[in-house]
Amino acid sequence: MRVLADNNHPNLIFCYERWKDQEAIDYHREQPYTTKICKLVNTVLQSSVEILNLGETRPEPDHYSKPVNLDDDIFTVFSIFKIKKDYHKRLLKQFEKHIAHTRREDGCILFDLYTVDGTDDTLAAYEHWRNASALWDIHSKQPYTVETDALIKEAVIDHS
C-alpha cells in the first residue's frame, strides 16, 4: 500500500494498494486500524472516495521494482486518464512497446499500466523514477516516449 499526495493539489490523495486475493482484502477491511481510518475518512473528506479496481495489461505489471539506491530522490507519477472511444486497443498496443523500452532505462524503477475494470475509456499509469530528471530530461526525449505522448495527446479526452 502506498499513499500519495498530489504536489499541485495537497488535498488530493491517492492510495495504491495491491492484494494477493479477495481473502486478503476482506481480512484487511476487518482490522481495527482499517475501520478506524474509514471512520475518520468519512468525517474529513470534502467528497466521496472514488475506488478504481485496476486490471492488468501487457507487459504485465512488474509489481516488484528495481532496487532503490541510497542517492535516489524517488519521483512518483500516478496518472489516470480518460480516453476517446476508439483509442483503447491502440493505446494498449503502444504502451506494450513503450513499457518494454521504459523498464530498461536506468532511471526507471517501476512503470506499470492498468486498465480499469468495467470500462474501456480509462487507463492508469503508475511510475517510480530515480529522480525527476530521469523522467523529464531523459525518458521524455526517447523516441518511443515521443511516439506514445503524441498518441496520448490525440486519445485523451480534453477536460478544459
N, C-alpha and C positions, 0 to 999 in steps of 0.2 A: 504494500500500500504506500502510495506517495500522495502528499498533499502539496499542491502548487498554488501560488498566488500569482495573479496577473500583474506584471510590472507596471502596466499603464492604468490598471483599474484595481487598486489594492483591495477593494471589497468583493472582487470576483475571485472565487476559489474553485479549483478543480481537484477532485480526488480521483486517483487512478488506482484501481485495485485489480489484482489477479488472484483467482482462487482455483484450487485443484479441482473442485467439483461442487455440486449443489449442496452436498452434506457439509462441506467446509463453510460455505456461505451461511447456511442455517445455524451452524454452531456459533459462528461469529455474531450473528444477529441476536442470539440469546445471551451473550455475555453482558455482565453489568456495565462494563465500560462502553459498550455499544449502545445499550438502552439509555445510558446517561447522556452520551453525546447526541443521540437522536432527540431527546427531550430538549436539550439546550438549542440544538439547531432549529427546532420548531418554534422557539421563542425569540430568536435573534435574527432570523433571515428576513430580508425585505421581499423576497419572492420564493416560490416553492423550488424545491430541489428538482433538477432535471437529471434523470438517470438514462444513460445510453448503454445498452448491452452491446459490446463490441464483438464483431465476427472477424474471423481470421482471413487473410489474403495470402497471395503468393508473392515473393517467398514468405513462408510462414513467419509470424512474429518471432523474433530472436529470444525474447524474454530474459536472456542472460547476456548482459552487456559485456564488452571488453573490460579488462581491469582498469581501474582508475589510478592515475599516477598522483603522487603527492603534490606535484606542482600544477595539476589541473584546476582550472577555475570553471567548474561544470556550468554549462549553459544549456538550459532545458527549453524545448519548444513543444507545446501541445496545441495542435490546430484541429479545429472542427470546421469543415466546410460543406456547404450545400452546393450541389451541382445541378446543372441543367439536365433535363430528361434523358437525352440521348448520349451522354458522355460517360456513363458508369463503366461500361466494358472497356472503352478506350483508355480511360484513366487507370483502371486496374492493370491493363496491359503495359502502359507506360511506366507505372510505378514498379511493376515487377522488374523491369530492366533497370530503372533508376535505383531501387533499393539494393540490388545486387552490386552495382558500382559503389554506391554510397557507403555500404558497410565495409568496403575495402579501404576507405580513406582513413589515414592515421588519426585525423581529428574527430572522427565519428566513433562514439562509444556505443550508441544504440540508435537504430532507426527502424520503427515499426509502423505499418499502415494497417488500419482496420476498416472494415465495413461496419455499418450499424444495423443490428438485427431489426427486421421489419420494414426496412426502407432501402431504396436503391438511389436515393438522392443525397446521401450524407456519407462522408468519409472522415476519418480521424487519423492524424499522424502524431506519433509520439517519438521525440528525438532527444538524445543527450549528446552534447559536443564537449570536447576538452576545454574549449573556451569559445567566446563569441566570434573571434577571428576565424576559427576553424570553419564556422558556418558561413559568415558573411564575406570573408576575404578569400577563402579557398573553395569551399563547396559550391557557393552560389555562382562561381565562374566556370565550373566544369561544363563541358558541352551537354552532357545528359541532364544536368540541372537546368540549364538554359532551355532545353527542349521541353522538359517537364513543366517548368514555370510558364512557358508560352501556352501549353495546353491547359494548365490550371486557370490562367487568366481568361482563356476562351470559355472554359467549362463552368467556372464558379458563378453562382447567381450573385449579382451585384445588389447589395443591400443599401447602397447610397441613394 
